[in-house]
Amino acid sequence: KNKKKNKGIASVIEKIAQERIIKVLTKYLNDMNNRIRELRSQIENIDKQISKLYKEIEGSPCYHLTAVMVHDGKNASQGHYWAYINRTQHSFATNSSTSIREGG
């Protein structure tokens, strides 16, 4: 009689434990799904912001090259330097330690 009673109690305890585990896991799953939705929304907003930034700079130059320094030599203290300077869109000057030359 006691063994049957103990089996019945164990069965009830096991059922309650299973229901609690299912409840906890279901809540965890719902929380994770909500977090995933939030993260996807944040990613979508970031993508929109990035697209907006690229549209703002699209078609306009990111920089305007005004000069280039060139070195020819074994190290920084030996050799020869040239500066190519962009004066206008169609004109540049070459400046070296020996001469300055205008070009087009």
N, C-alpha and C positions, 0 to 999 in steps of 0.2 A: 504494500500500500504506500509506504514512504517513497519507494523507488519511483512509482508512478507519479506521485505528487511532485517529487524533485524533477522528474523529466518534464512535467507540465510547466513548472516554474522556470526551468532552464529554457524551454521552448518560448515562453512568454518573454523572458529577458532577452533572448536572441532576437526575437521579432522586434522588440522595442529598440534594441541596439541597431539593427538593420535600418529601421525607420529613421532613427536619429542620424545615422551615417548618410543615408540618402538625402535627408533634409540639409545636412551640412554641405554635402557635395553639390547639391542643387543650388544652394545659395552661392557657393564658391563659383560654380559655373556661370551663374547669372552676373555675379560681380565681375568676372573676367570678361564676359561678353560686353558688359557696359564699358569696361576699361578699353577694350579693343575698339569699340565704336568711338570713344573719346579720342583715342590715339589716331584713328583714321581721319577723324574730323580735323585734328591738329595738323596732320600731314597734308590734308587737302588745303587748309588755310596757308600753310607754308609754301606749297606748290603755287598757289595763286599769287602770293607775295613775290616769289621768285620770278614768275612769268611777268608780273607787272613791272618789276625792276628791269628785266630784259627788254620789254617793250619800250620803256622810257629811254634806254640807251641805243636801241636799234636804229641804225641809219646814221647815228652821229659818231664821230671818231672818239675812241677812248682816250687817245693822246695825240699830240702833235709833235712830231720829231723835229727838234730844232738844231741838233748837232750830234756828231759822232766823233769820238776820239779813237784814233788808231795808233798802235804802237808796233814798231818793228825793231826787235833787239833781243839780246840774251836775257836781260832782266830790266826791272823798272828804272834803274839808274844808268843803264847803257842802252843805246839805240836811238831811234828817231820817232818823234810823235807827229801826227797829222791831226788837224781838226777839220772836219767837213761841216760847215755851218749852213743851215738852210735859212737864207735871208728872205726869200719869198717862195711862192709855190714853183716858180720857174727859174730860180737863180740860187746858186750856192757859191760859197767861197771856200777855197782850200788854204789852210794856214799851217805852214810848217815853220820850223825854226830858221829856215833859210829864205822863205819867200811867202808872199800872199798873192793868190791868184783868184780872180773872179771867173765864174763859169756859168754856163746856161744849159 
